[in-house]
C-alpha cells in the first residue's frame, strides 16, 4: 500500500487528501476536481457520461470489432481455449449483440438490463442507449485464468452491402465510441478474403477518433493465401485503412491465423508464429499499463472538459439579454468554427483539443444559450492545478506501485501454449539450434569452414585478426555486428582465431544472415570443444 499527502505551500495539507493507491487517487481527483466542471457546463449531455467507481477499478478491457465472419468470436475462443456462455460461431452474422466476457466463479449469462444496475460492473451508463441496445447486450461470466487479468468485449459483426441498411434500433457508432473511451485495447479484425471497409465499418472506425493509440489491426485467416497473395492483401489493407484512419503513423497490423486448426499454407508459419507472439505480448502488457492508461484518459477528458466550458461560456456571453435570442443563436452556431479560432488564441488551446465542429453545431440546436452558465474561473483553475501538479505525483505513484508489486501479466489459455518446451518461439532455431544435440552443431559445417581457414595462412594453428577480418567482411554485415561476432568467437581473447573459433565465427555470421539475433554471451552449447576441455569456456 502507498500513501501520498500533497503538501500545499506553507507545509500544510489544506484539502486533507490522502491516496492509498493510484486508482483511489484517480477517482478522488475526478470526483473533486473534474466532475464539478463537467456538471456545470453540461459536459455529460454533449460528450461522455460521468465516470463511476467501477470505471476506475475495472480490469483492462479488450474490444474486438470487425465485419461478420472475420473470426472475432473464434479469436476469443482461441485466447481462452474454451467455449464461453452465449458463444455462437458461423459463416453468417451470428453474434447479433455485444458480449462482455468476464471472469466469474460460476459460469453463466447476465442480461443487459440487470448488468447496467450492477455497481461493480463498469457498464451502468450504457443504460442511456435504451432497451433496444440492452436487449442485445449480455455479460458472459466464467472461471478462466485469462479473464482473471483482462475482460474481452465481443461486438456484432459489422454488415456490408444491402444488410447494412437494416437499422439496429440503437446508435451502433455511439455505443462503440462509449466502449472505445473506456477500453485499453481496440482490435480491428479483417479477413484475408474480406478487406472492403463498408460504410458501417467506416463509421465504426471513425467513432474511435482520439483513441488511435489503443488501436491494433489483425489480418486473420492469413494462412488461406500464399506469400505472393499475402503481400497484395497486406498492401490493399493498408491502403483501405489509410482512407479511414487519418493519422500520420502507420497502424500496427498483426498477420496470422488465430484458431486452433492446421494451417492451410505453411510457407509463412514462422512469420505467423512471430506475429502471434508479438500480439500476445501486447495483450499481456495491458495489466501493467492499465493505471497509466486510465491516467492518460483522465487527462484527455480534462482537456476536453476545459475546452467545452470555454465554448459554452462564450456562447452565453454573446447572447442578448432580451430580444433577438433565436436569431443570435443561429448566428453563433454558424460562426462556431470562427469561435473555435478565437478561443484557441485567447486561451492558448491546441486545435486538436476541440470537439468535432459539425457534431457540436447539431447538438447546440437543442439548447437555450441564455440558460448556459457563465465562465467560473475557480472551476477552471482547479482542473489546471490538477493537470499541473497532482497528475505528476500520481505518475510517480504508478512507478512506485509497479516497483513494489508489479501487476501480473495475462496468463493461461493460449498465452501458456508456447512459452516453454520445444514449441516455444525460436526453440531449435538461430542461436538455440543444437542446444539439445550431443555433438557441437558447428562441426556439421566445419569441413567447409576449414577449407577457408587454411587459405588464410594460419601461423601455429591460428589466423590473425587482419586475415580473419578480410574473410568476415565478405558477409557484408556492418562492422558493429562483425565486431560482436569477433568477441563471441575469440574465446581465449588472444586477438587470433584457431580453426574452431573461426568455424564458430562463420556459424554466427550464418545465423545473423538468416535473420536471427545474436546473444550477448555465447551459450554453452556453442563453446568450441577444445575450449571446453581446457576449461577456458568461462572467457566465452
Secondary structure by P-SEA (a helix, b strand, c coil): cbbbbbbccccccccccccccaaaaaaaaaacccaaaaaaaccccccccccccccccccbbbbbbbcccccaaaaaaaaaccccccccccccccccbbbbbbbbcccccccaaaaaacccccccccccccaaaaaabbbbbbbccccccbbbbbbcccccccccccccccaaaaaaaaaaacccbbbbbbbcccccccaaaaaaaaaaccccccbbbbbcccccccaaaaaaaaaaaaaaaaaccccccccccccccccccccccccaaaaaaaaaaaaaaaaaacccaaaaaaaaaaaaaaaaaaaaaaaaaaaaaacccccaaaaaaaaaaaaaaaaaaaaaaaccccccccccaaaaaaaaccccccccccccaaaaaaaaaaaccaaaaaaaaaaaaaaaccccccccccccccccccccccccccccccccccccccccaaaaaaaaaaaaccccccccaaaaaaaaacccccaaaaaaaaaaacccccccccaaaaaaaaaaaaaaaabbbbbcccccccccaaaaaacccccc
